[in-house]
Amino acid sequence: MVFHEGRRCVPCTEAVGREAAQLLGRGANLLAVAEHFGYSGPDWVWQLAVKHGGLDQGELSKAAALAQHPGMVQRVRLRRAGLGRGDTP
């Protein structure tokens, strides 16, 4: 919970960045990851994943993250991680 919409504590933003980087590394679509965390757009989540999650932009570009479509095995792993159809808050 936050007192002011759009403001998060530093440990919370770091945790979001780490988890977002993990989900993107597993093949999740960037828009789905942003929706998972309650953001309306992908830009902020991308910045957090790069800054706090250690996401390497040389390995995965923002455009590639937006175009990702996980395969069957990746979808199962993502569902187990809490990011599947209908799991958005």
C-alpha positions as CSV (number, residue, x, y, z in Angstrom):
1,M,0.0,0.0,0.0
2,V,1.1,3.5,-0.7
3,F,0.0,6.9,0.6
4,H,0.5,8.7,-2.7
5,E,-0.4,6.9,-5.9
6,G,2.7,6.6,-8.1
7,R,5.2,6.6,-5.2
8,R,6.8,3.5,-3.9
9,C,9.4,2.9,-1.3
10,V,13.0,2.2,-2.4
11,P,13.0,-1.5,-1.2
12,C,9.7,-2.0,-3.0
13,T,10.9,-0.6,-6.3
14,E,14.1,-2.7,-6.1
15,A,12.0,-5.8,-5.5
16,V,9.8,-5.0,-8.5
17,G,12.9,-4.5,-10.6
18,R,14.4,-7.8,-9.5
19,E,11.2,-9.8,-10.1
20,A,10.5,-8.1,-13.4
21,A,14.0,-9.0,-14.7
22,Q,13.4,-12.6,-13.6
23,L,10.1,-12.7,-15.4
24,L,11.4,-11.1,-18.5
25,G,14.4,-13.5,-18.5
26,R,11.9,-16.4,-18.4
27,G,10.2,-15.1,-21.6
28,A,7.3,-13.1,-20.3
29,N,6.0,-10.2,-22.4
30,L,7.0,-6.8,-21.1
31,L,3.4,-5.6,-21.2
32,A,2.2,-8.6,-19.2
33,V,4.9,-8.0,-16.6
34,A,3.8,-4.3,-16.3
35,E,0.2,-5.3,-15.9
36,H,1.2,-7.9,-13.3
37,F,2.7,-5.1,-11.1
38,G,-0.3,-2.7,-11.8
39,Y,1.4,-0.4,-14.2
40,S,-0.4,0.9,-17.2
41,G,2.7,1.1,-19.4
42,P,5.9,-0.8,-19.8
43,D,8.5,2.0,-19.5
44,W,8.8,2.2,-15.7
45,V,9.0,-1.6,-15.3
46,W,11.6,-1.8,-18.0
47,Q,13.7,0.9,-16.2
48,L,13.4,-0.9,-12.9
49,A,14.4,-4.3,-14.4
50,V,17.5,-2.7,-15.9
51,K,18.5,-0.7,-12.9
52,H,17.6,-3.1,-10.0
53,G,17.2,-6.4,-11.7
54,G,20.5,-6.5,-13.6
55,L,18.7,-7.0,-16.9
56,D,21.3,-6.7,-19.7
57,Q,20.0,-4.6,-22.6
58,G,22.6,-6.2,-24.8
59,E,21.0,-9.6,-24.4
60,L,17.3,-8.4,-24.4
61,S,16.3,-5.1,-25.9
62,K,13.1,-3.4,-24.9
63,A,11.6,-4.0,-28.3
64,A,12.4,-7.8,-28.0
65,A,10.9,-7.8,-24.5
66,L,7.7,-6.3,-25.9
67,A,7.6,-8.9,-28.6
68,Q,8.3,-12.0,-26.5
69,H,5.9,-14.8,-26.6
70,P,6.7,-17.6,-24.1
71,G,6.7,-21.2,-25.3
72,M,4.8,-24.0,-23.6
73,V,7.5,-24.8,-21.0
74,Q,8.0,-21.1,-20.3
75,R,4.3,-20.5,-19.9
76,V,4.2,-23.2,-17.2
77,R,7.1,-21.7,-15.4
78,L,5.5,-18.2,-15.6
79,R,2.2,-19.5,-14.2
80,R,4.1,-21.1,-11.3
81,A,5.8,-17.8,-10.7
82,G,2.3,-16.1,-10.6
83,L,2.2,-14.6,-14.0
84,G,-0.5,-16.3,-16.1
85,R,-3.8,-15.6,-17.7
86,G,-6.1,-13.8,-15.3
87,D,-3.4,-13.3,-12.6
88,T,-3.1,-9.6,-13.0
89,P,-4.1,-7.7,-9.9
